[in-house]
């Protein structure tokens, strides 16, 4: 189950959104400037899931680069992320976010401490995507790819998306919705979002793809069996 990258205009390919917003803040003590825009994402902590303890850990370069490059060069991943190639291709994509103002934070997804997924958590209301739907203040977007091929096709993506959405809504009190915009051709991804509690709200005609706008609204009543996050 794959998503699409944030800030795709850094390279040619399946962009989905035009025009990168300017970056201003450098040298922030947290990767990606997380506390500025995303309520201290590096400090969000872990959440229990039926498949293990899940945590988002901001990417660190160069330490995490080889792992990400290996995933991006998997043809199944490249079909929708379009970042295959030498290490510099992935590095430029990730570093544009790390050196930015914090509106997008690239993360590794850790399951019981082991890195097995790549995430981009971003302020959808401050992203060019907001020009294509009725964005609300603090809308938060998610992109996901499952790295190891063995992790795909067995329902893991849906479980992690549900956990990540709950984490966002718990740690970002001003956020009322988590959104995503997978390519409509990526039926596996769309189904995973649906199983994770997202609803298909619209079809968006973005510059380089048709996207399904998936929305997970805040729900004060946890679903049966849903993990309760600590305060």
CORZI-V695231 format. One record per residue. N is the residue number from 1. RES is the residue in one letter. PHI is phi in radians with two decimals (none if undefined). Layout:
# CORZI-V695231
<<N | RES | PHI> <N | RES | PHI>>
This chain:
# CORZI-V695231
<<1 | X | none> <2 | X | -2.11> <3 | X | -1.95> <4 | X | -2.33> <5 | X | -1.35> <6 | X | -1.42> <7 | X | 0.86> <8 | X | -1.22> <9 | X | -1.18> <10 | X | -1.18> <11 | X | -2.67> <12 | X | -1.24> <13 | X | 2.30> <14 | X | -1.39> <15 | X | -1.20> <16 | X | 1.48> <17 | X | -2.57> <18 | X | -1.63> <19 | X | 1.13> <20 | X | -1.44> <21 | X | -1.29> <22 | X | -1.19> <23 | X | -1.77> <24 | X | -2.24> <25 | X | -1.68> <26 | X | -2.17> <27 | X | 1.25> <28 | X | -1.24> <29 | X | -1.15> <30 | X | -1.89> <31 | X | -0.97> <32 | X | 1.25> <33 | X | 1.14> <34 | X | -0.82> <35 | X | -1.06> <36 | X | -1.20> <37 | X | -2.06> <38 | X | -2.22> <39 | X | 0.91> <40 | X | 1.01> <41 | X | -0.89> <42 | X | -1.03> <43 | X | -1.78> <44 | X | -1.18> <45 | X | 1.46> <46 | X | -1.83> <47 | X | -2.32> <48 | X | -1.29> <49 | X | -2.35> <50 | X | -1.08> <51 | X | -1.92> <52 | X | 2.37> <53 | X | -1.43> <54 | X | -1.91> <55 | X | -2.55> <56 | X | -1.71> <57 | X | -2.16> <58 | X | -0.91> <59 | X | -1.08> <60 | X | -2.15> <61 | X | -1.88> <62 | X | -1.58> <63 | X | -0.99> <64 | X | -1.70> <65 | X | -1.14> <66 | X | -1.03> <67 | X | -1.08> <68 | X | -1.14> <69 | X | -1.09> <70 | X | -1.05> <71 | X | -1.17> <72 | X | -1.15> <73 | X | -1.57> <74 | X | -1.30> <75 | X | -0.96> <76 | X | -1.17> <77 | X | -1.30> <78 | X | -1.09> <79 | X | -0.97> <80 | X | -2.02> <81 | X | -1.72> <82 | X | 1.01> <83 | X | -2.15> <84 | X | -1.16> <85 | X | 2.39> <86 | X | -1.21> <87 | X | -0.94> <88 | X | -1.07> <89 | X | -1.13> <90 | X | -1.19> <91 | X | -1.05> <92 | X | -1.09> <93 | X | -1.10> <94 | X | -1.29> <95 | X | -1.14> <96 | X | -1.02> <97 | X | -1.42> <98 | X | -1.10> <99 | X | -1.57> <100 | X | -1.50> <101 | X | -1.68> <102 | X | 1.70> <103 | X | -1.31> <104 | X | -2.43> <105 | X | -2.12> <106 | X | -1.39> <107 | X | -2.37> <108 | X | -1.58> <109 | X | -1.64> <110 | X | -1.82> <111 | X | -2.03> <112 | X | 0.91> <113 | X | 1.52> <114 | X | -1.72> <115 | X | -1.22> <116 | X | -2.51> <117 | X | -2.73> <118 | X | -2.09> <119 | X | -2.25> <120 | X | -2.20> <121 | X | -1.81> <122 | X | -2.47> <123 | X | -1.38> <124 | X | -1.11> <125 | X | -1.25> <126 | X | -1.89> <127 | X | -1.70> <128 | X | -0.94> <129 | X | -0.95> <130 | X | -1.08> <131 | X | -1.37> <132 | X | -2.06> <133 | X | -2.66> <134 | X | -1.46> <135 | X | -1.21> <136 | X | -1.97> <137 | X | -0.94> <138 | X | 1.28> <139 | X | -0.89> <140 | X | -2.09> <141 | X | -1.79> <142 | X | -2.26> <143 | X | -2.14> <144 | X | -2.51> <145 | X | -2.32> <146 | X | -1.54> <147 | X | -1.24> <148 | X | -1.15> <149 | X | -1.02> <150 | X | -1.17> <151 | X | -1.47> <152 | X | -1.69> <153 | X | 1.37> <154 | X | -2.33> <155 | X | 1.49> <156 | X | -1.18> <157 | X | -1.03> <158 | X | -1.12> <159 | X | -1.12> <160 | X | -1.26> <161 | X | -1.10> <162 | X | -1.09> <163 | X | -1.15> <164 | X | -1.14> <165 | X | -1.11> <166 | X | -1.12> <167 | X | -1.11> <168 | X | -1.04> <169 | X | -1.20> <170 | X | -1.32> <171 | X | -1.56> <172 | X | -2.10> <173 | X | -1.07> <174 | X | -1.44> <175 | X | -1.54> <176 | X | -1.81> <177 | X | -2.57> <178 | X | -1.88> <179 | X | -2.19> <180 | X | -2.69> <181 | X | -2.47> <182 | X | -1.18> <183 | X | -1.04> <184 | X | -1.09> <185 | X | -1.27> <186 | X | -1.54> <187 | X | -1.09> <188 | X | -1.07> <189 | X | -1.17> <190 | X | -1.04> <191 | X | -1.11> <192 | X | -1.11> <193 | X | -1.08> <194 | X | -1.09> <195 | X | -1.16> <196 | X | -1.51> <197 | X | 1.72> <198 | X | -1.48> <199 | X | -2.05> <200 | X | -1.38> <201 | X | -1.66> <202 | X | -2.98> <203 | X | -1.94> <204 | X | -1.84> <205 | X | -1.69> <206 | X | -1.51> <207 | X | -0.96> <208 | X | -2.17> <209 | X | -2.87> <210 | X | -1.68> <211 | X | -2.07> <212 | X | -1.59> <213 | X | -1.37> <214 | X | -1.82> <215 | X | -2.26> <216 | X | -2.01> <217 | X | -1.40> <218 | X | -1.14> <219 | X | -2.28> <220 | X | -1.19> <221 | X | -1.90> <222 | X | -1.04> <223 | X | -1.17> <224 | X | -0.95> <225 | X | 1.43> <226 | X | -1.29> <227 | X | -1.16> <228 | X | -1.59> <229 | X | -1.41> <230 | X | -1.20> <231 | X | -1.24>>
